[in-house]
Amino acid sequence: MEELLAYLPEFSQQKILVLGDMIADEFIVGQPERLSREAPVLILQHDDHSILPGGGTNAANNVAALGGQVHVAGVIGDDNVGQRLNDYLQQQSIKTEGLIIDKSRPTSVKTRILAGGGQTVKQQVVRIDKLEQDDIDQEIEDQLLAYIERIIPEMDAIILSDYGNGVFTPRIKEEVIRLANKFGKITAVDSRYELFTFKDITIATPNKEETEKALGMKLDSKEKVSEAGRRLLDEMNAEAMLVTLGGDGMTIFDREGLEEHVPASNFTEVFDVTGAGDTVIGTLALALASDADLVSAMKLANYAAGIVVRKTGVATTNQEELSAVLSE
């Protein structure tokens, strides 16, 4: 583990741009009081209300928590949720000059209502999604691209965090990847629905479900995973591919024939997998920017994910926690 520990101090030197769908995770917590007379539902006495980073902002938050210097680029609405999300990111020392305010669309938000409090475990009762999924318009594209063009020479890596909420128009994808390649920058892609529309990249991190959907095949054997990795490399013209397999660990591939698998770190203590993919891509991008080889970068991402799945909600880890796990 000594060689993995050596990369951690380098993380704070890396400048990472996170371009993506900026989503606010809203949590409303209440104490259960009684059943309503209006309907067979709980009445909750309001306890707490918070806005936390989700979507692309969670990837950014993960990079910042690990010590990276983070810039975000994306779209928020001219509303209270967007302002609170922006404020939260700035409190984490994340640079938000690239957040474009679009007055025509509200900030995308996922609202979770939780019941419980005090000494009890909070249980999610319902989730309400208010997501803008139309493509951003040309004026917003222009503003985003102008910002990215200005800042990209200073960056070490770019994370493209695609949650299907309209930021990744064909023009944005093509231009940003072209600029990244022109300036020799690492491009790491996490795309939920449109994997194959990202071409000529450094690496992507599809999970099992995303890979199966993209390729129309079941990853039910080691051979199928190998075949999938190779097909993804070719289809996306990527330098490398990291396929994450949940409890079965992760496998990394490159164009030179590398294929290396690691079992899941800490699979026995999984509490909540929410946001683990953002931890994987954030750690991976930091490690590659710190000149880690592909296998070392995968191992670091695997250990980081093993820490966050022990935590409830959309969580992050930091260098101290990662260092402690690696030292064990």
Summary of the structure (lengths in Angstrom):
residues: 328
radius of gyration: 19.8
end to end distance: 8.8
largest distance: 65.9
contacts: 1142
relative contact order: 0.15
helix: 40%
strand: 29%
